[in-house]
């Protein structure tokens, strides 16, 4: 299927690995000009080298910096002021009990998971409306609806994304600009691989057993019963970023492996 993304300019935050990298690769393969972002120049360069090796004709650029900081976001928007597709993928998580959380823990996740996307959307949405077309996507999580008790602060930041996404979509009524959220389920990303390896090491089991136990004990509602692959999330995201998804706006769309146990 031709997603009609040829020539569109896309910015994907947190895209040097995992879901973000898969999204950048999928958009580039569809003909979009993609800007990759990461915290360090080394990671950005490595991601760009890999993308160029796989897609020699792709139009690619990069930006290195910590987008949880307002001044870094301002520099990014100065360098890339005009984009058609904004994918707010940047996010971090950590396992920490609610009673052990300190203000700094909340602030770190809110600045990274919520404010990074809020600031970029505040800059780019008016420009998209002025040009008459655009897509903003927040890569949220099933944890936004089924907040995990082992990382409540993470789940809360993902719920914040849903609220912001819906509100911004209302500002786009009657236009060709859309704002949506994608609720990803547990996905085999760089962080998850480390997470499973740590569990396996601590318990003296292999990673395959650790994964099976994760879904039987921690995410028993999963219908997929495995970690999603990053490309599976990226394919859904690319469709939502495309002109073909014009009738989808203000939605929180699931790619969660069936974990959310409700029809609506």
N, C-alpha and C positions, 0 to 999 in steps of 0.2 A: 504494500500500500504506500502510495506517495502521500506523505504528511504535509506536503506543500510548505516546508520550512526552508527551502532553498533561498539563501540570501538574508534570512532573518538573523539578527544579532542577539546572541544569548549570553547571559552571565550566570554562572553556576557557582554559588559559594560553597566552600568546603569540598572542593572537587579534585583533590589530589589522590584520593583513594575512596574505596567503598562505594556507597550509593551515588555520591556526587560525581565520582570519576565515571561511573557507568552512565550517568545521565549526560555528562559532557560528551562522552564517546558516542552515545546514541544520537544526540542532537547534531553532532558534527557529521556523523554518517548520513544524516538526513539532509545535509547541505547547509546547516546553519553555521555562521561564524561564531565561535565559542571562546569566551574568556574563562580560563581556569583560575581559581583562587586557592591559596593555602597559606599557612602561617609562615613558612620559610621558603626562601628562594630555591633551596636545594630540592624541596618536595615539588614545587611548581615546575622546575626544570625537568625533573624526572618524569612527572606526569605528561608534560608536553612532548618529551622525547618518545614516550610510549605511544601517545596518541598519533604523533607524526609517523611513527613506524607502521602503525596499523592503518592509518588514513593519510597517505602522502599528499593528497590534494586538499586536505581540510584547511580551512582558515582558522587559525588558532592564535590566541594570545594568553598572557598570564599576568597575575598580580600576586605579590607576596605581602602579607601583613595580617595582623590580628584584628579581625572585623568585629570583635567585641568592644573595640575602642572607637569612639566617635570620630576621632581625628583620622584614624585609618580609613574609615568609611568615607570620610570627606575626600581623602586623597584618591580613593577608588573611583568615586563619582566624578572627580576632576579629570581623571585619565580616560574614563569610559562613560561619558555623559548621556549617550544615546544608545539605548538597547531596546529590543522588541520583546525579549523574553527574560524575565528575572526568576531564577529558581533559588529560593531561600532554603538551602539545604544545610548550611552550617549548623552543627549541633554537637553537644557533648553530653555524656551521662556518667553517673557514678553510683555505685551501690553504697548507700549510707542510711542508717535508720533515722526516722523522724526525730527522735529524742536526742540524737547526736548532732543534728544539723545546727550550724552556726550561721549568722547573718552573711558571712563571706561565702558560704556554700550556696546559699540562695542567690546572692548577687552574681556570682560567677556564672551560674547556669542561666539566669535571666538575661544578663548582658550578652551571652553568647547565643543562646537559643531563641530569644525573643527580640531584644533590641537590635541585633544585627540586621534582621529582616525588616523590622519596623522602620529603621532609619533608611535602608535602601528603598523600601517601598514608598516612603514619604518623598524621596527625591524623584524616583522614576515614574510613579503613577501619574502625576500631573503632566509629565512630558509625553507619556503614552496617550493620555486623553487628548492632548493637543494635536498629536500626530494622527490620531484616529484609529489606532490599533495597538494591542499589547496583551501580554500574558504575564501574570504574577502567580507563582506557585510556592506554597509553603510545604516543605516536606516535614509533616508532622508524624504522628505515631498512634498506634492503637492505645498506647499508654495515656493519650489525651482523654479517652473515654473510660478506660478501665485502669485507673491510676495504680501502679504497683506500689505496695506498701514498702518495698525495699528501696525505692528511690522516688519518694513522693515529690520532691522538689523538681525532678525531671518531668514527671507526669504533669505537674502544674504548668510548667513552661510550655508544654505541648498543647495544653488546653488553651493557654493564652494565644497561641498561634491561630487556633480555630476561631476564636472570638475576633481577632484582628482581621483575619481573612474574610470572614462574613461581613464585617463592617465595611471594609474597603470595597467589597463587591457592590455594596449598595451605592457607593459613590460612582459606580460605573454603569448605572442603570441606563438603558437605551443607547449604549455605545458598543463599540467593537473591542472593548477592553474587558478582560475577565480576571477574576482573582479566585483561586481555589486552593484547597488544602488536600494533600494526599496522606492518608493514614497508613503508613508502612507498618507491617508487622516485624517480628524478629527477623533480621536479615544477616546473611553471612558476610559481614563487613570486617574490616581490619580490627575494630574494637571487639567484635564478637569472637573472632578467632583467638584473640588474646584472653578474653574472658573464659572461653572454654578450656584453653590450655592451662590457665591458672587453676580452674576447678579440678581438672584431670590430675594435675601435679599434686595439689593439696590432698586429694582423696585417693591417690594411687590407682586411678582408672585411666582408660584411654579416652580420647576426645569423642569418639563415636558413642561410648556409653554416657559420657557427660551430656551430650546433645539429647540422647533419648530420655535421660532423667530430667533434663530441663523441661521438655515438653510434657512429660507425664506428671511432674510435680509442680512446676512453676507456671506453665502455660497449658494446662490440661484441656482448655476449650479449643485449642488449635485444631482445625480440620485438615490443614496442610501437613501437620505433624513433622515438620522439618523447617530449617531456616530457609527463607526465601533467598534466591540468588539476586545479586544486585541488578543484573540485567532485566529481571522480571519487574522490578520496581521502575527501572529506567524506561522500559517500553511504555508503561502506563503514563509516566510523566511526559514523555515525548508526545504522546497523543494529546494530552491536556494542553501542552504548549503550542499545539498546532492550530491552524485555521479551521480544521475539521471539528474542533471541540467548541465551536461558537455558541452552542446552546447550553453549555455547562458553565454556570457562574454562581459563585457564592456557596459552593458545595464542599463538603468534607467527604472525600471519596476513599473507600477502603481498598487497600491492597495488603490486608492484614493476615491472610491465611485462614480466615474464618474464626479468629480468636474472639472478636466482639460478638457476644451471644444475644443478639437482638436483630429483628428484621429492619428496623429503622435506625 
